[in-house]
Amino acid sequence: MLRAAVAAKTPLGIKAKEAMDKGELVSDDLVVGIIDEAMKKPSCKKGFILDGFPRTVGQAQKLDDMLGKQGVKIDKVLDFAIDDAVLEERITGRWIHPASGRTYHTKFAPPKVPGLDDVTGEPLVQRKDDTAAVLKSRLDAFHKQTQPVCFLLLKCLNCERFK
């Protein structure tokens, strides 16, 4: 939903892209606004998956309020535990051909010629948020802000308000 809003260049998506390009977490108000708008679309009427949301206790509280107003309840929470080193290897090795969207990885799906697209021979690029420095910033924020939310959501599935 977040990337779709960015791609569609909605007013909230433009603001979110500015934060993402800096390696910052998108503000609670922007994320909640984007999710709220997306959940009102027909594509979400039969269900939806929130990936990477909520990231903070504030977002979790806003999600709870938003879902309450819409009469929607959470029925599943998945918490994937992945070592930071694995994430760094996967994210910093990712390269993209901008014109086509083709993706490569230096270890798992390398191009035939390093740094060049297999089809066109044009240069590959890394997203601005696929660097080790940006990842470290995001992981620090995750460990401080998001891990506690995962625990709370998993715990709260046993309470009435999430059934």
BAKOLRO-905182 format. One record per residue: residue in three letters; x, y, z of N, C-alpha, C in turn; residue number from 1; chain. Coordinates in pm, 1 decimal. Layout:
<ketors>
 code       nu       nv       nw      cau      cav      caw       cu       cv       cw pos unit
  ala        X        Y        Z        X        Y        Z        X        Y        Z NUM    A
...
</ketors>
This chain:
<ketors>
 code       nu       nv       nw      cau      cav      caw       cu       cv       cw pos unit
  met     81.7   -119.4      0.0      0.0      0.0      0.0     86.1    125.8      0.0   1    A
  leu    192.2    121.1     78.5    281.6    236.5     86.8    350.0    259.9    -47.6   2    A
  arg    408.0    154.7   -104.0    476.9    169.2   -231.9    377.6    205.0   -343.5   3    A
  ala    254.5    154.0   -335.4    153.3    188.1   -435.8    119.8    337.0   -428.9   4    A
  ala    108.6    390.9   -308.5     80.9    534.5   -293.2    196.9    617.3   -347.1   5    A
  val    318.9    569.8   -324.0    436.7    639.2   -376.8    434.7    634.7   -529.3   6    A
  ala    409.7    516.6   -586.2    407.7    500.9   -731.8    296.5    583.4   -796.1   7    A
  ala    181.5    591.7   -729.4     67.9    668.6   -781.4     86.3    819.0   -761.2   8    A
  lys    190.4    854.8   -686.5    220.5    995.2   -658.1    103.2   1068.6   -593.8   9    A
  thr     36.0    997.7   -501.4    -68.8   1064.1   -424.4     -2.0   1165.8   -333.1  10    A
  pro    -76.2   1263.1   -282.5    -14.8   1360.1   -191.0     55.9   1293.5    -72.4  11    A
  leu     -6.2   1192.3    -13.7     57.8   1121.7     98.0    176.1   1038.9     49.3  12    A
  gly    164.5    981.2    -69.6    273.1    902.0   -126.9    397.2    985.1   -154.9  13    A
  ile    379.4   1107.5   -201.2    493.2   1196.8   -227.9    567.0   1228.4    -98.2  14    A
  lys    492.1   1256.5      7.5    554.7   1285.4    137.4    626.0   1161.4    191.7  15    A
  ala    565.8   1045.0    172.8    626.6    920.7    220.4    757.2    892.1    146.2  16    A
  lys    759.7    917.7     15.0    880.1    893.1    -65.3    997.1    978.0    -16.9  17    A
  glu    970.4   1100.7     21.7   1077.0   1187.8     72.6   1145.1   1123.5    194.0  18    A
  ala   1065.5   1070.9    286.2   1121.5   1005.5    405.0   1195.5    877.7    367.7  19    A
  met   1137.4    796.9    279.7   1198.2    670.1    240.5   1332.6    692.4    171.6  20    A
  asp   1341.0    794.3     87.2   1465.7    823.2     16.9   1577.6    863.6    112.1  21    A
  lys   1540.8    917.0    227.5   1639.5    955.9    328.6   1672.4    839.2    421.6  22    A
  gly   1603.2    725.2    404.1   1625.1    610.7    491.5   1552.4    622.2    622.8  23    A
  glu   1459.9    717.6    631.4   1383.5    737.6    754.7   1256.8    653.7    750.3  24    A
  leu   1203.3    627.4    867.6   1072.4    563.9    873.4    967.5    668.9    839.1  25    A
  val    866.2    628.3    766.2    757.4    718.6    730.8    678.2    747.7    858.0  26    A
  ser    636.3    873.0    875.5    567.3    912.6    998.6    437.8    834.7   1018.7  27    A
  asp    399.3    822.3   1143.6    276.0    750.6   1178.3    155.6    806.7   1103.5  28    A
  asp    142.7    938.8   1101.6     26.4    999.4   1037.8     21.2    968.2    888.9  29    A
  leu    136.5    972.0    821.7    138.1    938.7    678.7    101.7    793.2    655.4  30    A
  val    162.1    704.2    730.4    135.1    560.9    711.8    -11.3    530.3    741.2  31    A
  val    -61.0    581.8    850.7   -201.0    555.8    886.9   -294.3    611.3    779.7  32    A
  gly   -263.7    729.7    728.0   -345.7    787.6    621.8   -346.4    702.5    496.3  33    A
  ile   -229.8    654.0    457.5   -218.6    570.5    337.6   -293.2    439.0    357.3  34    A
  ile   -276.9    376.7    471.7   -345.6    250.2    499.6   -496.0    271.7    504.2  35    A
  asp   -538.3    377.7    568.7   -681.6    408.2    579.6   -743.4    425.7    440.8  36    A
  glu   -675.8    502.1    353.2   -725.7    520.9    216.4   -730.6    388.8    140.7  37    A
  ala   -625.2    309.4    151.3   -618.0    183.5     78.0   -723.9     83.8    124.4  38    A
  met   -749.4     81.2    254.3   -846.0    -16.2    307.6   -988.9     14.3    263.9  39    A
  lys  -1013.6    133.9    216.8  -1148.3    170.6    170.3  -1170.6    132.8     24.2  40    A
  lys  -1066.2     86.0    -43.0  -1077.6     47.0   -184.2  -1140.1    -92.3   -194.5  41    A
  pro  -1207.9   -120.3   -306.3  -1270.8   -251.6   -325.8  -1173.1   -368.5   -312.5  42    A
  ser  -1046.6   -348.1   -349.2   -948.9   -457.7   -343.6   -923.8   -507.1   -201.8  43    A
  cys   -959.5   -430.4   -100.7   -937.4   -470.0     38.9  -1064.2   -519.9    107.2  44    A
  lys  -1175.4   -521.0     38.3  -1302.6   -558.0    101.8  -1304.4   -701.8    153.4  45    A
  lys  -1235.9   -793.5     83.9  -1236.6   -934.3    124.8  -1121.5   -969.0    217.3  46    A
  gly  -1034.1   -872.3    242.5   -921.1   -895.8    330.9   -797.5   -823.2    282.6  47    A
  phe   -695.6   -823.4    365.1   -573.6   -750.6    333.5   -461.6   -802.9    420.7  48    A
  ile   -339.4   -776.0    378.6   -220.8   -810.2    456.0   -144.7   -681.5    481.1  49    A
  leu   -113.5   -655.6    604.9    -31.8   -540.0    640.7    109.5   -590.4    664.4  50    A
  asp    199.5   -554.6    575.9    338.9   -598.6    582.7    423.1   -481.0    629.5  51    A
  gly    482.1   -493.3    746.9    564.5   -384.9    799.7    484.6   -276.3    867.5  52    A
  phe    361.8   -305.1    899.7    275.2   -209.7    968.5    191.4   -285.7   1068.9  53    A
  pro    178.6   -238.4   1189.2    234.4   -116.6   1246.7    380.3   -135.6   1287.7  54    A
  arg    456.9    -26.4   1280.7    598.0    -29.3   1316.9    625.6     31.8   1452.7  55    A
  thr    530.6    106.7   1504.1    549.3    171.6   1634.3    425.7    150.0   1719.1  56    A
  val    441.3    171.8   1848.8    326.0    159.9   1938.6    219.4    261.3   1897.2  57    A
  gly    261.5    381.6   1859.1    166.0    483.0   1813.7     86.3    435.9   1693.0  58    A
  gln    154.1    372.0   1596.2     84.1    318.0   1480.0    -12.2    207.4   1520.9  59    A
  ala     29.7    124.2   1614.3    -57.8     15.5   1660.3   -184.7     72.0   1722.8  60    A
  gln   -170.0    178.8   1800.4   -286.5    242.2   1861.5   -376.8    303.7   1754.8  61    A
  lys   -315.3    369.2   1655.5   -393.4    429.5   1547.0   -460.2    321.0   1461.7  62    A
  leu   -389.9    210.5   1439.6   -448.6     98.4   1366.1   -570.5     45.8   1440.2  63    A
  asp   -557.6     29.6   1569.2   -668.6    -19.2   1650.5   -788.6     75.1   1638.2  64    A
  asp   -764.0    205.0   1647.4   -872.6    303.5   1634.1   -934.9    297.8   1494.5  65    A
  met   -850.4    293.6   1390.8   -898.2    290.9   1253.0   -981.4    166.2   1226.1  66    A
  leu   -930.6     51.0   1269.6  -1002.6    -73.6   1246.5  -1134.6    -74.2   1322.2  67    A
  gly  -1133.4    -19.3   1443.2  -1256.1    -11.1   1521.5  -1363.1     70.1   1449.8  68    A
  lys  -1323.3    181.7   1390.5  -1417.9    266.6   1317.5  -1472.3    196.1   1193.5  69    A
  gln  -1389.5    111.4   1132.4  -1431.6     41.1   1011.3  -1497.7    -93.7   1041.9  70    A
  gly  -1499.5   -132.6   1168.1  -1558.7   -260.1   1206.1  -1478.0   -380.6   1160.1  71    A
  val  -1346.6   -364.7   1148.9  -1257.5   -470.6   1101.5  -1174.6   -521.2   1218.7  72    A
  lys  -1150.0   -651.8   1220.4  -1071.6   -711.9   1328.0   -954.2   -789.5   1271.8  73    A
  ile   -841.4   -786.2   1341.0   -722.8   -863.0   1303.4   -746.5  -1009.1   1340.3  74    A
  asp   -713.4  -1100.4   1248.1   -729.9  -1241.2   1282.0   -599.0  -1320.0   1278.5  75    A
  lys   -492.4  -1262.2   1222.2   -363.6  -1332.4   1219.0   -249.3  -1231.0   1227.1  76    A
  val   -142.0  -1270.4   1294.6    -18.7  -1192.0   1298.3     96.1  -1288.1   1274.8  77    A
  leu    183.3  -1255.1   1180.3    302.7  -1334.7   1154.5    424.1  -1251.4   1192.6  78    A
  asp    513.9  -1310.1   1267.9    636.1  -1241.4   1309.0    753.1  -1324.1   1257.8  79    A
  phe    822.2  -1275.0   1154.6    936.9  -1344.8   1098.1   1063.5  -1295.9   1167.0  80    A
  ala   1137.1  -1386.0   1224.5   1263.4  -1352.1   1290.2   1377.5  -1383.0   1193.4  81    A
  ile   1447.3  -1278.1   1150.4   1556.2  -1293.0   1054.0   1679.3  -1222.3   1108.5  82    A
  asp   1791.2  -1288.7   1105.0   1915.1  -1230.6   1154.4   1951.4  -1106.0   1073.5  83    A
  asp   1999.3  -1002.7   1140.6   2035.5   -877.7   1073.5   2138.1   -898.4    962.7  84    A
  ala   2232.6   -988.7    982.6   2336.6  -1013.5    881.5   2276.1  -1069.9    753.0  85    A
  val   2175.1  -1153.8    766.3   2107.5  -1209.3    649.1   2036.4  -1097.1    573.4  86    A
  leu   1970.1  -1010.3    647.0   1902.4   -896.9    583.0   2001.8   -807.8    509.7  87    A
  glu   2114.6   -781.4    573.1   2214.7   -695.2    509.3   2263.6   -757.0    378.8  88    A
  glu   2291.9   -887.4    380.6   2339.6   -953.8    259.0   2235.7   -945.9    147.6  89    A
  arg   2110.5   -968.8    181.9   2005.0   -970.0     80.2   1974.7   -829.2     27.1  90    A
  ile   1969.5   -732.2    115.5   1929.8   -597.9     73.0   2042.3   -524.3      1.9  91    A
  thr   2162.9   -530.6     54.6   2272.0   -455.6     -8.1   2318.9   -519.2   -138.6  92    A
  gly   2280.2   -642.7   -163.9   2317.7   -708.5   -288.8   2216.5   -692.9   -399.9  93    A
  arg   2106.6   -620.8   -371.9   1997.8   -605.6   -468.9   2027.8   -491.5   -567.3  94    A
  trp   2009.5   -520.0   -696.8   2030.6   -421.8   -803.6   1911.7   -426.4   -898.2  95    A
  ile   1879.8   -312.5   -958.3   1758.7   -299.9  -1039.8   1791.9   -235.3  -1174.1  96    A
  his   1723.0   -281.4  -1279.1   1727.3   -213.8  -1408.8   1608.9   -117.6  -1408.8  97    A
  pro   1634.4     13.1  -1398.2   1526.0    109.9  -1379.8   1417.7    107.6  -1488.0  98    A
  ala   1455.7     94.9  -1613.2   1357.4    103.3  -1721.3   1258.3    -12.7  -1721.3  99    A
  ser   1304.7   -131.9  -1686.0   1218.3   -250.3  -1693.7   1169.8   -298.7  -1557.8 100    A
  gly   1242.9   -264.2  -1451.3   1209.1   -316.2  -1319.1   1271.5   -451.7  -1290.7 101    A
  arg   1349.3   -505.5  -1384.7   1414.9   -633.5  -1360.3   1507.2   -620.3  -1240.1 102    A
  thr   1508.5   -724.3  -1157.9   1593.3   -720.2  -1038.5   1699.7   -828.7  -1045.4 103    A
  tyr   1811.6   -798.3   -984.0   1924.7   -889.5   -977.0   1976.7   -886.5   -833.7 104    A
  his   2058.9   -984.3   -802.4   2125.5   -987.5   -673.2   2268.4  -1035.9   -696.0 105    A
  thr   2363.2   -969.4   -633.1   2503.6  -1003.5   -657.0   2535.6  -1148.1   -623.6 106    A
  lys   2463.5  -1207.9   -528.3   2491.0  -1346.6   -489.9   2384.1  -1443.6   -539.5 107    A
  phe   2257.3  -1409.2   -524.3   2149.2  -1503.9   -549.5   2095.3  -1503.3   -692.0 108    A
  ala   2109.1  -1392.9   -764.1   2062.8  -1384.4   -902.9   2146.9  -1280.7   -976.2 109    A
  pro   2277.0  -1309.1   -991.8   2365.1  -1207.8  -1051.6   2339.8  -1189.7  -1201.0 110    A
  pro   2364.4  -1067.6  -1250.3   2357.1  -1047.2  -1394.8   2475.1  -1118.5  -1461.3 111    A
  lys   2464.5  -1143.8  -1591.1   2573.0  -1211.6  -1663.4   2701.5  -1129.2  -1659.6 112    A
  val   2685.6   -997.4  -1671.3   2798.8   -904.7  -1662.2   2772.2   -816.3  -1541.2 113    A
  pro   2859.8   -817.8  -1441.2   2835.6   -738.6  -1320.0   2801.5   -592.6  -1350.9 114    A
  gly   2691.1   -545.4  -1290.4   2650.7   -406.1  -1303.5   2570.9   -372.4  -1427.8 115    A
  leu   2545.3   -473.3  -1514.6   2472.9   -446.5  -1638.6   2352.3   -538.3  -1653.6 116    A
  asp   2244.4   -483.1  -1707.6   2122.3   -559.2  -1732.8   2147.6   -665.8  -1838.2 117    A
  asp   2098.6   -787.5  -1814.7   2119.2   -899.0  -1907.3   2056.4   -874.9  -2044.0 118    A
  val   1944.1   -803.6  -2049.8   1871.4   -786.3  -2175.3   1924.2   -668.5  -2256.1 119    A
  thr   1940.9   -554.5  -2190.5   1976.5   -432.0  -2263.7   2123.3   -393.5  -2253.1 120    A
  gly   2193.2   -446.3  -2152.7   2331.9   -406.8  -2129.4   2344.1   -271.5  -2060.3 121    A
  glu   2230.3   -214.6  -2021.5   2231.2    -84.7  -1953.5   2273.3   -102.3  -1807.8 122    A
  pro   2322.8      5.9  -1745.1   2367.7     -2.8  -1605.4   2253.1    -33.5  -1509.0 123    A
  leu   2285.9   -111.7  -1408.1   2193.0   -140.2  -1298.9   2215.7    -37.4  -1189.0 124    A
  val   2113.4    -15.0  -1107.9   2124.3     80.0   -997.4   2074.6     15.0   -868.9 125    A
  gln   2119.3     70.4   -758.1   2065.9     31.0   -628.3   1966.4    135.7   -584.8 126    A
  arg   1858.8     91.7   -520.1   1766.5    188.2   -461.0   1841.1    265.3   -353.2 127    A
  lys   1797.8    387.1   -328.4   1864.4    471.4   -229.6   1857.0    411.6    -89.9 128    A
  asp   1755.4    329.1    -64.6   1741.7    270.3     68.9   1799.7    128.9     77.8 129    A
  asp   1878.6     86.1    -20.7   1939.4    -47.4    -20.1   2088.6    -44.4     15.0 130    A
  thr   2130.6     52.5     92.8   2270.6     61.8    133.2   2286.6     12.8    277.4 131    A
  ala   2407.7    -23.1    312.9   2434.8    -71.4    449.1   2403.7     36.7    552.5 132    A
  ala   2436.7    161.0    523.4   2412.9    270.0    619.4   2263.7    290.5    643.7 133    A
  val   2185.2    291.0    535.9   2040.1    308.7    551.1   1980.8    188.7    622.9 134    A
  leu   2025.9     68.8    587.2   1975.0    -51.4    652.3   2004.7    -48.6    802.0 135    A
  lys   2125.4     -9.0    840.8   2160.3     -2.1    982.5   2065.4     91.4   1055.6 136    A
  ser   2037.7    206.7    997.1   1944.8    302.6   1057.3   1805.6    240.8   1072.1 137    A
  arg   1760.1    173.1    967.9   1627.3    111.8    971.6   1621.6     -2.8   1073.4 138    A
  leu   1728.4    -83.5   1080.2   1729.5   -193.8   1176.5   1734.5   -142.6   1320.7 139    A
  asp   1811.8    -35.7   1343.8   1814.8     23.5   1477.8   1674.7     68.1   1517.7 140    A
  ala   1605.7    135.3   1426.6   1469.1    179.6   1454.0   1377.0     59.6   1475.9 141    A
  phe   1394.1    -45.1   1395.1   1311.1   -164.5   1410.1   1327.8   -225.9   1548.5 142    A
  his   1451.5   -244.5   1591.3   1475.7   -309.9   1719.6   1422.1   -227.0   1836.5 143    A
  lys   1426.7    -96.6   1824.1   1378.1     -9.8   1932.1   1226.8      8.2   1930.1 144    A
  gln   1169.0     19.6   1809.2   1029.4     58.9   1798.5    934.2    -52.9   1756.9 145    A
  thr    977.7   -142.3   1669.8    884.7   -237.6   1610.1    879.6   -370.7   1682.9 146    A
  gln    990.9   -421.2   1729.1    987.0   -549.7   1799.0    887.7   -549.1   1915.2 147    A
  pro    880.2   -443.6   1995.4    779.6   -443.0   2102.5    636.4   -449.2   2049.5 148    A
  val    610.5   -390.0   1933.2    476.8   -392.7   1874.3    441.3   -534.6   1832.6 149    A
  cys    536.6   -606.4   1772.5    512.0   -746.1   1732.4    467.8   -828.4   1851.9 150    A
  phe    537.5   -811.7   1962.7    502.3   -885.4   2083.6    361.5   -850.0   2129.4 151    A
  leu    330.3   -720.0   2131.4    197.7   -676.3   2176.2     86.8   -730.1   2086.6 152    A
  leu    107.7   -725.6   1953.9      4.2   -776.0   1862.8    -15.9   -926.0   1879.2 153    A
  leu     94.6   -999.5   1890.1     81.1  -1144.3   1910.4      8.2  -1174.2   2041.0 154    A
  lys     41.8  -1099.3   2145.5    -23.4  -1117.9   2274.8   -170.5  -1078.4   2268.3 155    A
  cys   -200.4   -968.6   2199.5   -336.9   -916.9   2194.6   -431.6  -1000.5   2109.2 156    A
  leu   -380.0  -1088.3   2025.5   -469.8  -1174.4   1949.5   -553.7  -1260.3   2042.5 157    A
  asn   -507.0  -1277.2   2163.9   -583.7  -1354.3   2260.8   -688.6  -1270.9   2332.6 158    A
  cys   -691.5  -1139.8   2306.4   -792.7  -1058.3   2373.1   -908.7  -1032.4   2277.4 159    A
  glu  -1024.6  -1002.0   2330.1  -1147.6   -988.9   2254.4  -1141.4   -887.0   2140.9 160    A
  arg  -1074.6   -777.3   2160.7  -1078.0   -670.8   2061.7  -1012.5   -710.7   1930.3 161    A
  phe   -934.0   -818.8   1926.2   -868.4   -861.9   1802.8   -930.2   -990.1   1746.5 162    A
  lys  -1046.6  -1030.0   1795.1  -1108.8  -1153.9   1744.4  -1225.9  -1123.8   1656.0 163    A
</ketors>
